[in-house]
Amino acid sequence: MTLSIRVIAPDRTVWDANAQEIILPSSTGQLGILKGHIPILTAIDIGVMRVRIDKEWQPIILLGGFAEVKNDNITILVNGAEEVSDIDINTAQTNLEEATKILAEAQTDKDKIEAVQNLRKARAKIQAANVLNN
């Protein structure tokens, strides 16, 4: 009983494997999907997708996009993605603090939008590190 999961970025296929469960960072919150889920199309936010294979959870950082669930096939089209193999929590924390500082100092709307995106990416890396360490 598995789900077929494909994560596709503009430049490559990031993930193409089967899993028992997936948790997506949707625009309305975390979305858990198991075998037999109803068909759905959802927007993906910047955050961590967690995939369970057997008893292991694998995090992947998604940088926004869309996901379609249909007949136990999940296709996720993303703006970008980062596979997580080893994140240094101290470096991730430093990056989060720097992103928070840059956001506080942002003057123009463009700078604020970019700073928010970078802050969300930094938070996602910390979340992914926590998944790896548990």
N, C-alpha and C positions, 0 to 999 in steps of 0.2 A: 504494500500500500504506500505508494509514493507520489509525489508531485514532480512534474518536469518543469525545471526552472531555467529560464534563459535571461541573462542581463546583457543588454546590447548598448554600447556607447557608440558615438559617431566614428571612432577610430578602431574599434575592436569588439569582439565578444568577450565580456568580462567573466561570465559564468555560464556554464551549460552543463547542468548535472541534475540528478534526482535527489530529493530530500523528503523527509517526513513532515516537516513543518517549516513555515517561513513567517517572519514578522517584518512587515514593511513600515517605513516611516511615511505614512500618507499625510496629505495636507490637513486631514481632520484628526490625526492622532495615530497611534500604533494600530496596525491592522494585522491580526493573526489569521493565517490561512492553513487549513488542514485539508486532507483529501475529501472530496465531495462538496467543497465550498460552492456557493451559488456563483454564477457568472457576475463579474463586476469589472468596471473600468474606473480607476482612481488616479488622482494626481499624486506624485511622489515628491516629498519634501527633501531638503538636505538633511541627512541623518544616517543612521546605521540600520541596514537590513541584516537580520539575523536568520541564518539558515541552520536547521537541525538535521544532521545526518547521523543516523543511529542515536547515540546519546551525546554527541559533540555539537556545540554551537559554533558556527563560523560567522564572524562579522564581516560585512563589506560596506564601505562608506559610499552612499549614493548622493549625487549632487543634483537632485531634482529630475523630474521626468514624469512618465506615466506607466501604469501597470495594468495589464489585462489578465483576468483569471477566467478560464473557460475550460471545462472538461478536464480538470486537474493539470492543465498546462498554464504556466504563468510566464508571460512575456513582459519584460520590464525594459522600456526604452528610456535611457538616462542621458543627461547632458554630459556626465562624466562619472567616474567611479574610481575608488581606490581600494585595492585588495589589501587586507590587513594581515600581515604575518607577524610583525613585531613592532609595537609602538612603545617608545620610551615615555612613561607617564610623566616624568619630570619635564621633558621637552614639550610634551603636549600641554601641560599646565602653564608653562612659560608662554607658549604660543597663544593660549586662551587669554592670559593676562594682557599680553601685547595687543591682541585683537580688541579687547575691552577698552583699553586705553585709546587706541586709534578711533574707535567708534565715539568715545566721549569727546574727542578733539575734532571730529569731522565737521566741516563747515557747510559744504554744498550738499544738495540732495544726492548728487551722483556719488560723492564721497561717503555719505551715510549708507546708501544702498550697498556699495562695495564693502564697507566695513561690517554691515550686518551679515552679508554673505560669508565673509571671512570668519566672523565670530561663530556662525552656525557650523562652519567646517571645523573650527577648532573644538567646539563642543562635541561634534560627532566623533572626532579622534579620541577624545577622553572617554566617551561612551563605548567606543570600540575597544579601547584598552581595558576597560572594566569587564567587557564580555570575555576577552581573552584571559584575563586574570582570575576569572571565576570558574 
